[in-house]
Amino acid sequence: MAHKVFIFDTTLRDGEQTPGANLNVDEKLQIARHLELLNVDVIEAGFPFSSPGDFEAVRAVAREIRGPQIAGLARAFAKDIDACWEAIKEATNPRIHTFISTSDIHLKHQMRKSREEVLEMAAAAVKHASQYTSNVEFSAMDASRSDLDYVAQVFTAVIDAGATTLNFPDTVGYAIPDEFGAKIKYLMEHIPNIHQAVLSVHCHNDLGLAVANTLAAVMNGARQVEVTINGLGERAGNASLEEVVMALSTRRDRLEYFTDIVTQYIYPTSRLTSKLSGVPVQPNKAIVGANAFAHESGIHQDGVLKDASTFEIMTPTAVGIKKSSLPLGKLSGRHAFKNKLREMGFYLNDDELNRVFARFKSLADRKKTVYDEDLISLVETEVIYKSVPEHFRLVELVVLTGTMARPSANVKMEVGGQLLGPYSVFGDGPIDAAYKAITHLAGSKCKLLKFAVSSITGGTDAQGEVSVRLEDEGHVVTGQGVDPDVVTASARAFINGLNRLNFLKEGGPVQKGPKPEEL
Ligand code: MN
């Protein structure tokens, strides 16, 4: 009989610790809604004690998301656990996740405590958490480098104190699969009360082995896996949700386990997470990379055309990658448009629909065929990324460029409701000129850290998609813009980023607090 493996998603906690990624409350909610559609068992929404912003985000997720359990992270201190409970208590099934280090390296150099003291702290923390809920998870930080008998001793004590999930993290990504699997087996055999709890693993990818180690643990008795969308996370990241889930589902012949994940939501969730975090997915990434289902070799192409199973071990549709069907054109009406978006899983209110439809009509005038990918981008730019107030708005942009002209831009924009410009300036190229004009009108001192442009579909009439990363006064944000004209797309991305910075400075959403200790 196949055993269920519980999916604990930590995209919003460990994933958010990815360098450069930071999510505001609204963005965390959007990802959480997708995780609910994916049907993960547990969403770790953040570390409430670490900052007021993180507290707010965890509370918002706990209030809104009804399906999955909502976990909050807390160090093994009463004040951390109390704050965690305050943030998660309105969830349908809240979980307190507390942790302490168990490795001699950490005990000696970081905590300066004895094994006995740490064991007492762990049991006391779990006991404290159990006063609030029976759903308590305990993690032994740096477990894979800890003395295994000591971890077994700590786990035995915390189960007695009320822990129902025990997590064995490979915090530093040091383990290799057969060794890691053997450790899980040993724990299953040497913890007398282990049947009262679920054993979990949390693997990091420093050696590229996070997914392999996770699967080795499952094969030896672990029944919860801690994973992230796109493998986001500290340093080289965590085991990726999509890879673990698809390995289990594709190789059911060898791995007699199942998850409750609705795999068709994998790709949309991956894309949303990438866009909102500003961390792109490498093209050759397993399952969700742009090339994951692209066949280049002639022999492979020929085989796939005759029968997909010749070179495809799973189908793109199984993970929610849809081939462009029935593209829309400029004669398509509002009704067909609305139905199309519904089919793609976007439920917009009337106001949102009107905005996206207006952008669609102007796009269809300039571009013969509007593909699904174009529609996704329109919805993303008009609805999803507009999660911050538009303090800055582009009114008019004219650029002059070419082999014979010195590149220049002329910009009119609205700043706080006031029309400014036109302002003209020369630049090294048209985008540089446009950025100089916008920076001047906005009165911004931000630094451009990253600029990336890509095309959404093939062909010269494809839309350009621009992503920028901006920094100002210690805040780092990502801005996105889409347009058939790359200079306009660049200006939109820049202004979107400026709006995000402005929102952050006004103290709106989540600001990064002190860096949480890593599990
Ligand atoms: Mn971690």
Residues whose N, C-alpha, C, O or C-beta is under 5 A from the ligand:
A	BS01	MN	D14 L519
